[in-house]
Amino acid sequence: MPKDNISTALTVLFAFLIVIAFFHQWILTY
């Protein structure tokens, strides 16, 4: 159970980081 929880948390964190990086790049280009 804990392993699955950590995996899900890592996936969500990674997606969040990608979204933030994308927005940051968009703001920089704009």
DOBA-935914 format. One record per residue: residue in three letters; x, y, z of N, C-alpha, C in turn. Coordinates in steps of 0.05 Angstrom, whole numbers, padded with zeros to 5 digits, always signed. Example, Ala and Ser with C-alpha at 12.3 -4.5 7.8 and 13.67 -1.06 7.14 Angstrom:
<nodes>
NODE | ALA | +00264 | -00114 | +00156 | +00246 | -00090 | +00156 | +00264 | -00066 | +00156
NODE | SER | +00257 | -00045 | +00142 | +00273 | -00021 | +00143 | +00258 | +00001 | +00157
</nodes>
This chain:
<nodes>
NODE | MET | +00016 | -00024 | +00000 | +00000 | +00000 | +00000 | +00017 | +00026 | +00000
NODE | PRO | +00036 | +00027 | +00019 | +00053 | +00052 | +00020 | +00068 | +00056 | -00006
NODE | LYS | +00078 | +00034 | -00019 | +00093 | +00037 | -00044 | +00075 | +00050 | -00065
NODE | ASP | +00050 | +00040 | -00067 | +00031 | +00051 | -00087 | +00026 | +00081 | -00081
NODE | ASN | +00023 | +00087 | -00055 | +00018 | +00114 | -00047 | +00041 | +00132 | -00056
NODE | ILE | +00065 | +00123 | -00051 | +00089 | +00139 | -00058 | +00090 | +00142 | -00089
NODE | SER | +00084 | +00121 | -00103 | +00085 | +00122 | -00132 | +00065 | +00142 | -00143
NODE | THR | +00041 | +00142 | -00132 | +00020 | +00161 | -00140 | +00029 | +00189 | -00134
NODE | ALA | +00039 | +00193 | -00110 | +00048 | +00220 | -00102 | +00070 | +00230 | -00120
NODE | LEU | +00089 | +00212 | -00127 | +00111 | +00219 | -00145 | +00100 | +00227 | -00173
NODE | THR | +00081 | +00212 | -00183 | +00069 | +00217 | -00209 | +00056 | +00244 | -00209
NODE | VAL | +00040 | +00250 | -00188 | +00026 | +00276 | -00186 | +00046 | +00298 | -00184
NODE | LEU | +00067 | +00294 | -00168 | +00088 | +00315 | -00165 | +00102 | +00320 | -00192
NODE | PHE | +00108 | +00299 | -00206 | +00122 | +00302 | -00232 | +00104 | +00317 | -00252
NODE | ALA | +00078 | +00310 | -00253 | +00059 | +00323 | -00270 | +00058 | +00353 | -00263
NODE | PHE | +00057 | +00358 | -00237 | +00055 | +00386 | -00227 | +00080 | +00402 | -00236
NODE | LEU | +00103 | +00389 | -00234 | +00128 | +00402 | -00242 | +00128 | +00408 | -00271
NODE | ILE | +00118 | +00389 | -00288 | +00118 | +00393 | -00317 | +00099 | +00416 | -00324
NODE | VAL | +00076 | +00417 | -00310 | +00057 | +00438 | -00316 | +00069 | +00465 | -00308
NODE | ILE | +00082 | +00467 | -00285 | +00095 | +00492 | -00276 | +00116 | +00500 | -00296
NODE | ALA | +00133 | +00481 | -00305 | +00154 | +00487 | -00324 | +00142 | +00497 | -00350
NODE | PHE | +00121 | +00484 | -00359 | +00108 | +00492 | -00384 | +00097 | +00521 | -00382
NODE | PHE | +00084 | +00527 | -00360 | +00073 | +00554 | -00356 | +00096 | +00574 | -00354
NODE | HIS | +00117 | +00567 | -00341 | +00140 | +00585 | -00338 | +00152 | +00591 | -00365
NODE | GLN | +00155 | +00570 | -00382 | +00166 | +00574 | -00409 | +00147 | +00591 | -00425
NODE | TRP | +00121 | +00586 | -00423 | +00101 | +00602 | -00438 | +00102 | +00631 | -00430
NODE | ILE | +00104 | +00636 | -00404 | +00106 | +00664 | -00394 | +00132 | +00677 | -00404
NODE | LEU | +00154 | +00662 | -00404 | +00179 | +00673 | -00413 | +00178 | +00679 | -00443
NODE | THR | +00166 | +00661 | -00459 | +00164 | +00666 | -00488 | +00145 | +00689 | -00494
NODE | TYR | +00123 | +00690 | -00478 | +00104 | +00711 | -00482 | +00115 | +00738 | -00473
</nodes>
